């Protein structure tokens, strides 16, 4: 807690998730924090669904509260990382789950091939159309934050499931590149730790927010 009040945390879901993907994690944290869920499909309604437009919409969303405590997974982690680089003075704490800071082009291209063959009905429940999903992934192929990580000055926690081979190496590299950061690898967990092991994730977040010097 900070100044006797609940700490407000903005949770940013991943691609293929919805804000409800955080429910089981946050339900175990409700007495310690106030959760603010970003719905990525709702905030990105103007123009083409690209990473640039999504990030601009996320920047505007973050104007609602300051200082910011950001917690994002996968795409949400990329957005949070991007924001912390651009607005380091506004971010008090940062939790990056299954993050990437140099986009693996081959992996994203393979993901797009999978999206191409999936039925349109799958995408409807997620708020984006199939075409928008593919467009968004294509627009992320050139993202590279390697030269900007030194800009981040807030207390940071990097989390990844041990079985998440696609993101584990990146998580370790990211934690080693951010000065005030710790790394937590969750045993027997894959990519979507907020869905697979929500109680374990909640325990890690609780420990982080209570130990963060800016939040107590």
N, C-alpha and C positions, 0 to 999 in steps of 0.2 A: 504493500500500500504506500501511497505518497500523500503526505500532509493529512493523514487520517481519512482519506477518501479512497474509493476503489480505483485501481489503475485501469485506464481504458486501453484496450488492445484492438487493433484493426487486423482481422483475419482475412487473408486473401487466398481463395481456393485455386486449385490447379485446373488445367485444361482437361475437360472430361469430367469435372466435378461441378458441384453447386455449393452455395453457402451451407446447405444442410450437411455437407460432408464433414463439417466441424462440430456438429451437434453433440456427439458422444464425448468428444474431447473436452469441449467447453462446459458441458454439464457437470464435469468433475472440478471445474475451476470457478463456477459461478459465484461462490462466496468470497473469492479472492480478487477477481477482475471483472470489469465490465466489457463485454464483447461487442464489437462492431463488425458486422459481416459485409464484405464487399461482394456484390453480385456483378461479375465481369460482363455478362451478357446484357445486363440492364444499363450499365454506365456507358457502354460503347454502342450508341445508337445513331450517331451522326457520321455519315459517310461510310466508306469502305472499312470492313473489319480487318485492320492491319495492326501490327504491334505498335507502330508509331501512334496511331489514333487511340488504341487502347491505353497506352501509357499516358497520353495527354489527358484522357478522361480520368485516369487514376490520379494524376496530379491535381486535377480540379476537385476530385472527391476528397483528397487529403487536406484540402483547405478547411474542412469542417472542424478540425480539432488540432490543437498544438499544445504541448509537444506530442510527438507521435511515437507509439510503440507498435511496430509492424511485425506481423507473423505471417509468412507466406509459404506455400508449398508448390514446388515445381514451377509452373508459369507464375504463380503468385509470388514465389521466392525471387524470380527474375525481376518482376515489377518492383518488389520491395527493395532489392539490391540496387536497381537502377535509380529509384527515388532517393535512397540513402547516399548515393554517389552525387546526385545533382543537388540535394537539399540537406547536406550533412548537419547543418545547424538546427534543423527542425526535428531530427530523429533522435530520440532518447535511447531506444533499444531496438534491436533487430534480431528476429529469429528467421533463419533461412533453412527450410526443410527440402531435401532432395533438390538442391540448387544446381544451376549451371551458370558459369560466368564466361565461358567461351562455347558457343553453341556447337554441338556435334552435328555437323551437316548431314552426314550419312544416316545417323539415327533419325533425324527429323524427316529426311526424305523417305525412309522406310516407313515411318509413322504415317506419312501422307498417303503412301500406297495402301496401307491398311485402312485408312479413313475412306479412300476412294471406293473400296469394295464393301464397306459397311452400309446397311440400309439407312435411308433417310430418317426413319422413325427413331433410331438410336439418338440422333442429334436433337430432335425436337424437345425432349425433356431437359436438355442442357442449355437451352436458350439460344444457341447458335445453329444456323443451318449447316448442312454438309459443306456447301460451297464456302461459307464463312470460316469454318474450321480449317479447311485446306488453305484458304487465302491467308489466314492468320499464321499458320505454321510456316508457309513459304516466306512470309515477311520477316521471320525471325532468323533466317539462315545466316545472316551476316552480323549478328549481335556478338560483340566481343568487349568485355569489360576489364580485361587483364591489366591494362595500363591505368585504370581508374580506381583500383581497389584501395590505394593508399589514401584516397579522399575520405574513406569511411573512418569516423572517429568515435562512434558510439559503441556501447557494450553490445557484443554480438554473440549469438549462439547458432552454430551450424549443426543440423541434425540430418541423419540419413539412416535408412534401414540397412543393416549389414548385407542383406540379400539384394539390394538395389544396385546391381553391377553397373548399370548405365549412368548412375549419378554418384556413386561412392567415391570414386577417384576425384571427381570435381569437388565434392564436399570437403575432402581432406585438403586439397590444394587451396580452396577458398579460405578455410580456417587458418591455414599457414600464411595466407597473404594479407589478412586483416589483423591489424595490430592488437585490438582489444577483443579477441574472439576465443571461444572454446568450441570443441567438437564433441558431439555425442553420437556414437553409432549404436542403433537399437538392435539388439540380438533378435534373431528369428523374425525379422520384419523386412518387407519388401519396399516398394515405392510409396504406396499410399498409407503412410503410417497413421494418419488421422482417421482412417477407416479400419485398417487392419489391427492396430494396437492403440486405440484411443486412450485407454487408462494409463499405459506406459508413457505415452506422449504427454498426457496431462500432468503426470508426476514430474516429468522433466521440466515442463514449462513452469509449474508451481515453484520448483526449486530455483529456477532461473530468475523469475520475477521477484522472489523474496530475497535473493542474494544480490540483485542488481543495485548498486549504490545510489542510482538516480531515482529509484522507485520506492524507497522505504522512508 
